[in-house]
């Protein structure tokens, strides 16, 4: 194997995780700062309830990105592309915008950024898996799985489209109240489902390695 390719495969996961952890740390710091600068959070009202649900969904989204991307980086080897290096910066900017739009005034925009986060997570994960399939060092996992086709992404397409449509609805027609709470609660459930899927994927891939 080309020495540069071998060096890149060996070192890139740790470099990537270091960069991504810095981005996630900044995002969490911005989220914490938002808590200190939003006094309405501590007054019992629909606004406070909806805002706390937003914060919970944002936190879960940040954690989920780390779980998905870090899990893949620890499990698989692949020759990195330029896009792999750009991905953490794109995720960081989107997370910062997501946190910046927290609050009752911009729920629709916040949901749109949440849809972008979800799409970026799926795209980044699939890109890694597609590259990892080309590397023989990952055969213990991929020998028993077929390449993904469009229908395999149907659940993610439905989730992303639903969040995007809900965001557009809230931005142009919605108001703070029960409808907003239900939409954000549904977003939380979708994120929880994705976390469950990631946990199952981790367990199955580890089991494959144990059997190899």
N, C-alpha and C positions, 0 to 999 in steps of 0.2 A: 504493500500500500504506500502511496505517496506520503512522505514524512509530514508534509504540511497538513494534509487531510487527516492523518492520524493525530497530529497535535491539536488540530481544531476540534475533532471529535472528543478528545480527552478533556480539553480545557474549557470548551464553550459552555457546557452545563453549569459549571461553578461560576463563570463570569456572568452568565445570564441570570442565575438566581441571585447573585449579589446585586446586580442592577435592578432587578425586579423588586427585591426586598427594600431597596432604598426608595423606589417609587411608592411602594405600598406604605412605607413608614411615613412619607410626606403626606400621603392621602389620609392616613389615620390622624396625623397631627392636624390637618385642616378640618377633619370631622370633629375632633375634640375642641378645636377653636370655635367651631360653629355652635357647639353646646353652650359655650360660655357667652356667646354674643346673641343668643336668641332667648330673651326672657319669657316670651310667650309659651315656651315649652313647659314652664312650671306653673301655668295657670290652667286649671281644669276646664277644658273646652274642646269642641270638635277640632279646632285648629291644633291644639296641643296633641290630641290623640292621633290625628293624621300625620303630624310632623314627627312624632315618635315612631310611627309605623314606617315613615320614609327613612328615618335614621337607621332603623333596624334593617330595612331592605338594603340600604347603601352599605352598611357594615357587612352584611352577609354577602353582598356582591363582591366587595373587596377581598374578603376571605376566600370566596369561591374561585376567584381568578388565581390566587396564590395556590390553592389546592390543585386546580386543574393543571396549571402550567408547571408548578414545581414537581407534581407527581410524574408528569411525562418526562421532565428533565432527569429525574432520578431513575426512572425505569428504562429509558431507551437511549441508544446512541444513534447519532445521525450527523451527517456533514452539514454544518449550518450554512444558511444563505444570508444575504444582506437583509432580507425581510425579517429573519429571526432576531437580528440585532435592533431593528427599528421597532418591533412589536412592543417592547416595554415602554418606549416613549409614547407611542400612540395610546396604549392603555393608560399611562399616567395622565396624559392630557385629558382623556375622556373621563377618568375618575375625578380629576380636579373640577371639571365642568359639572359633573354629576353632583358633587358636594356643593359647588357654588350655587346651584339652582335649588338647593334644599329650602323648604319653606312653602307656605300656602299660596304665595303669589305666582309661583312658576311650576306647579305640579305637572302640567302638560309637558313642558320642556324637560323636566327631570325624568319623566317616563320615556321620552324620546332618547335621552342619553342612556337610560337603563337598557333600552332595546339595542343601542349601539354597543354597549358593554357586553351584552349577551351575545351579539353577533360576532364581536371580536374574539370572545372567549372560544366560541365554536370554531371560528376560522383558524385561530392560533393552534388549537388542539389538533384539528384535522391536518394542518400543514406539517406539524411535528410528526404525526403518525404516518403521513404519506412519505415523508423523508425517511423515517425510521424503518419502514417496510423495505426500503431499497438496501438497507444495511444488513448483511448476514449475521451480525452480532445479535440481532433481535428475532432470529428465526424461531426461538423457543416459544414466542408468543404468536407471531404472525402465521406460523405454519398451520394453525388451527382456526384462522379467521380470514374471511374473504375481504377484499377491498370494499370500502363503503361505496354505495350508490346513492342516487338522489333520494330514494324513498327512505333510506336510513336516517335522513335529516328531517323527515316530516315532523316529528315532535318539536324539534328546535325551530323549524320554519313557522309552525303554528304559534309557538310561544313568542318568538320575536315579532311576528306580525301582530299578534294580539296586544302586546305591550305598545307597539308603535301606533296602532289604531287608537288604543286607549289614550295615549299621549296626545295625539292630534285632537281627539274628542275633547279632552280636558282643556287643551290650550285654546280651542276656538269656541267651545260651547259649555264647558263644565264650570262647576263652582265648588267651593269647599263645603263638604258635607258628607252624607252617608255614601253617595256614589263614589266620591274620591277615596273614601276609606275602603270600600269594597274593592276598588281597582288596585289600590296599593296592597291590600291583603292578598289578592290574587297573585300579584307580583311576588310577594313573599313566598307564597306556596310554590310558585314556579321555580324560584331560586332554591327552595328547600328540596324540590324534586331533582333539580340538577345536581345538588350536593349529594343526594342519595345515589344518583347514577354514577357520579365520580367515585364515591366510596365503593360501589359494587365493581367498577372497572379496576380500581386499585386491588381489591381482593382477588379478582379473577386473574389479573396479570401476575400477582405475586404467587398465586397457586400454580400457574403455568411454569414459573421459574423454579418452584420447588420440585415439580415433577420432572423437569428437564435434567 
